[in-house]
Amino acid sequence: KLDIELKLSQALKDKLRAGDTLFIIAKDPTGGSMPVAVSKYTVQNFPMQITLSDEHAMLKDRMLSGLKQVKIFARISKTGQPIAQKGDLEGYTDTLEMASISSNVLVEIDHMIE
């Protein structure tokens, strides 16, 4: 499992709306564009603490715990859809080595998709 701390850039705070949808997406940086795990939330106050685990896997044979590397995306969707769209707010990590993650993974939502 991954414990994720989400922050929202000060510059984007005025873009947040009640009812916006937050998606936390884990991808295998070496294997295609389909997410390994996804979790969906209604936006609350930032910072937020979220746990992403094998429970959130998209496919039973492709688990988060089986990855050697991971990249975490946080996207605030204005439409409630998981696919990135213009006006959504997003942030993501660099590629992380699963074996070296020992504490919270920090993701800052720091840009708007144009």
Sequence and secondary structure as in RCSB ss.txt:
>XXXX:A:sequence
KLDIELKLSQALKDKLRAGDTLFIIAKDPTGGSMPVAVSKYTVQNFPMQITLSDEHAMLKDRMLSGLKQVKIFAR
ISKTGQPIAQKGDLEGYTDTLEMASISSNVLVEIDHMIE
>XXXX:A:secstr
 EEEEEEE GGGGGG  TT EEEEEEE TTS SS SEEEEEE  SSSEEEEE GGGBSBTTB GGG SEEEEEEE
EESSS SS  TT EEEE   EEGGG  S EEEEE EE  
